[in-house]
Amino acid sequence: MEEQGTIVIYDIQDDRTRTRVSEACLDYGLGRIQYSAFAGRLTRNKREELFLRLQATLEKRPGKILVQPICEKDLKAVRSIENEAQEENASEEDRS
């Protein structure tokens, strides 16, 4: 079965539930793209398995989870800007 781009985005208040959701995404081979967002390639069956696991993890707790397939055309059009965070222990000379 063909893999398709997949994005998982979530907004969950409970730390333990949020951690379990991120671990599930990692278990399915998705990579973290932001604190509460993962992306990668999954087959339709794997995407459905992941969705069911995330649904069971969230249960009745407050929160939102989006599992979004992305077509190949849109994957090729993705643009990204990334800047590395500066170290907080930088000396005063580095800051001026």
One Martini backbone bead per residue (centre of mass of N, CA, C, O) as a GRO file, in nm:
protein
   96
    1MET     BB    1   0.099   0.035   0.020
    2GLU     BB    2   0.072   0.366  -0.005
    3GLU     BB    3   0.229   0.642   0.090
    4GLN     BB    4   0.146   0.934   0.292
    5GLY     BB    5   0.122   1.226   0.392
    6THR     BB    6   0.142   1.333   0.747
    7ILE     BB    7  -0.045   1.521   0.993
    8VAL     BB    8  -0.002   1.600   1.346
    9ILE     BB    9  -0.229   1.784   1.556
   10TYR     BB   10  -0.223   1.929   1.895
   11ASP     BB   11  -0.448   2.010   2.191
   12ILE     BB   12  -0.323   1.946   2.520
   13GLN     BB   13  -0.321   1.984   2.864
   14ASP     BB   14  -0.234   1.709   2.952
   15ASP     BB   15   0.074   1.585   2.996
   16ARG     BB   16   0.036   1.276   2.975
   17THR     BB   17  -0.130   1.273   2.716
   18ARG     BB   18   0.069   1.431   2.540
   19THR     BB   19   0.296   1.222   2.564
   20ARG     BB   20   0.138   0.981   2.442
   21VAL     BB   21   0.096   1.111   2.167
   22SER     BB   22   0.394   1.154   2.091
   23GLU     BB   23   0.475   0.853   2.115
   24ALA     BB   24   0.289   0.751   1.893
   25CYS     BB   25   0.412   0.911   1.662
   26LEU     BB   26   0.694   0.786   1.692
   27ASP     BB   27   0.604   0.486   1.655
   28TYR     BB   28   0.511   0.574   1.342
   29GLY     BB   29   0.761   0.770   1.231
   30LEU     BB   30   0.726   1.048   1.321
   31GLY     BB   31   0.812   1.390   1.310
   32ARG     BB   32   0.903   1.667   1.466
   33ILE     BB   33   0.795   2.018   1.392
   34GLN     BB   34   0.664   2.068   1.670
   35TYR     BB   35   0.555   2.041   1.977
   36SER     BB   36   0.236   1.971   1.845
   37ALA     BB   37   0.390   1.836   1.577
   38PHE     BB   38   0.363   1.599   1.306
   39ALA     BB   39   0.556   1.418   1.044
   40GLY     BB   40   0.489   1.194   0.757
   41ARG     BB   41   0.472   0.855   0.642
   42LEU     BB   42   0.161   0.680   0.557
   43THR     BB   43  -0.057   0.460   0.547
   44ARG     BB   44  -0.384   0.423   0.568
   45ASN     BB   45  -0.375   0.206   0.791
   46LYS     BB   46  -0.175   0.350   0.983
   47ARG     BB   47  -0.343   0.606   1.017
   48GLU     BB   48  -0.586   0.459   1.146
   49GLU     BB   49  -0.436   0.334   1.383
   50LEU     BB   50  -0.340   0.599   1.503
   51PHE     BB   51  -0.615   0.727   1.544
   52LEU     BB   52  -0.721   0.510   1.743
   53ARG     BB   53  -0.499   0.553   1.953
   54LEU     BB   54  -0.555   0.854   2.005
   55GLN     BB   55  -0.849   0.821   2.089
   56ALA     BB   56  -0.784   0.637   2.336
   57THR     BB   57  -0.600   0.842   2.479
   58LEU     BB   58  -0.806   1.081   2.509
   59GLU     BB   59  -1.095   1.022   2.517
   60LYS     BB   60  -1.264   1.250   2.748
   61ARG     BB   61  -1.057   1.447   2.726
   62PRO     BB   62  -0.940   1.742   2.679
   63GLY     BB   63  -0.916   1.805   2.325
   64LYS     BB   64  -0.712   1.802   2.016
   65ILE     BB   65  -0.702   1.605   1.702
   66LEU     BB   66  -0.509   1.602   1.396
   67VAL     BB   67  -0.540   1.395   1.098
   68GLN     BB   68  -0.350   1.472   0.798
   69PRO     BB   69  -0.353   1.431   0.481
   70ILE     BB   70  -0.099   1.458   0.212
   71CYS     BB   71  -0.034   1.536  -0.088
   72GLU     BB   72   0.223   1.531  -0.307
   73LYS     BB   73   0.195   1.820  -0.415
   74ASP     BB   74   0.195   1.958  -0.131
   75LEU     BB   75   0.465   1.848  -0.030
   76LYS     BB   76   0.637   1.992  -0.258
   77ALA     BB   77   0.527   2.294  -0.149
   78VAL     BB   78   0.682   2.306   0.096
   79ARG     BB   79   0.768   2.559   0.337
   80SER     BB   80   1.059   2.666   0.537
   81ILE     BB   81   1.146   2.811   0.861
   82GLU     BB   82   1.469   2.805   1.036
   83ASN     BB   83   1.575   2.884   1.370
   84GLU     BB   84   1.807   2.896   1.598
   85ALA     BB   85   1.856   2.892   1.916
   86GLN     BB   86   1.983   3.068   2.164
   87GLU     BB   87   2.192   3.069   2.409
   88GLU     BB   88   2.158   3.162   2.746
   89ASN     BB   89   2.492   3.142   2.814
   90ALA     BB   90   2.582   3.378   2.679
   91SER     BB   91   2.786   3.612   2.647
   92GLU     BB   92   2.804   3.951   2.634
   93GLU     BB   93   2.971   3.962   2.371
   94ASP     BB   94   2.761   3.800   2.193
   95ARG     BB   95   2.520   4.026   2.229
   96SER     BB   96   2.678   4.289   2.082
   0.00000   0.00000   0.00000
